[in-house]
């Protein structure tokens, strides 16, 4: 089973990298872009788990390894 995990900064956390990208886009003429938030994507393959067990496993992995729960949040999609 393939899982894609999306990790992003919480809305309340400042995103300096996103602001830098926003400024670069504006300087290149992309004036319609209002905001940019950066994040990370992880593609993970799990083997031999039921859908319910895969969800539990990926949530534990995301909390323990992939995110800093103070400033980041995650969501995932099972494929």
C-alpha positions as CSV (number, residue, x, y, z in Angstrom):
1,X,0.0,0.0,0.0
2,X,1.3,3.4,-0.9
3,X,0.8,6.4,1.3
4,X,1.5,10.1,0.6
5,X,2.0,12.2,3.7
6,X,1.8,16.0,3.4
7,X,3.5,18.0,6.1
8,X,2.9,21.8,6.4
9,X,3.5,24.5,8.9
10,X,0.5,25.3,11.1
11,X,-1.4,28.4,9.9
12,X,-0.3,30.3,13.1
13,X,3.4,29.7,12.3
14,X,5.3,32.3,10.2
15,X,6.7,30.8,7.0
16,X,9.8,32.8,5.9
17,X,10.6,30.5,3.0
18,X,7.0,30.9,1.7
19,X,7.4,34.7,2.0
20,X,10.7,34.6,0.1
21,X,9.1,32.5,-2.7
22,X,6.1,35.0,-2.8
23,X,8.5,37.9,-3.2
24,X,10.4,36.1,-6.0
25,X,7.2,35.3,-7.8
26,X,6.1,38.9,-7.6
27,X,9.5,40.1,-8.9
28,X,9.0,37.7,-11.9
29,X,5.7,39.3,-12.7
30,X,3.3,36.8,-11.0
31,X,1.2,39.5,-9.4
32,X,-1.9,37.3,-8.9
33,X,-0.2,35.1,-6.3
34,X,-1.4,36.3,-2.9
35,X,0.3,33.9,-0.5
36,X,2.7,30.9,-0.6
37,X,3.2,28.3,2.2
38,X,5.9,25.7,1.8
39,X,5.8,22.1,2.9
40,X,7.1,18.6,2.5
41,X,5.7,15.5,0.8
42,X,6.7,11.9,1.8
43,X,5.8,8.9,-0.3
44,X,5.8,5.7,1.9
45,X,5.2,2.1,0.9
46,X,3.7,-0.2,3.6
47,X,3.4,-3.9,3.2
48,X,1.0,-6.5,4.7
49,X,-1.3,-4.1,6.7
50,X,-5.0,-3.7,6.6
51,X,-6.3,-0.2,5.8
52,X,-7.1,0.5,9.4
53,X,-3.6,-0.7,10.6
54,X,-2.0,1.3,7.8
55,X,-3.7,4.4,9.0
56,X,-2.6,3.8,12.6
57,X,1.0,3.1,11.4
58,X,1.3,6.2,9.2
59,X,-0.2,8.5,11.9
60,X,2.4,7.2,14.4
61,X,5.2,7.6,11.9
62,X,4.1,11.1,11.0
63,X,3.9,12.1,14.7
64,X,7.2,10.5,15.7
65,X,9.4,11.2,12.8
66,X,8.0,13.3,10.0
67,X,6.6,16.3,11.9
68,X,7.5,18.7,14.6
69,X,4.1,18.8,16.3
70,X,4.7,22.2,17.8
71,X,4.9,23.9,14.5
72,X,3.7,21.4,11.8
73,X,0.6,19.5,10.9
74,X,0.1,16.6,8.6
75,X,-2.5,14.9,6.4
76,X,-2.2,11.7,4.3
77,X,-3.7,9.8,1.4
78,X,-3.8,6.1,1.1
79,X,-3.4,5.0,-2.5
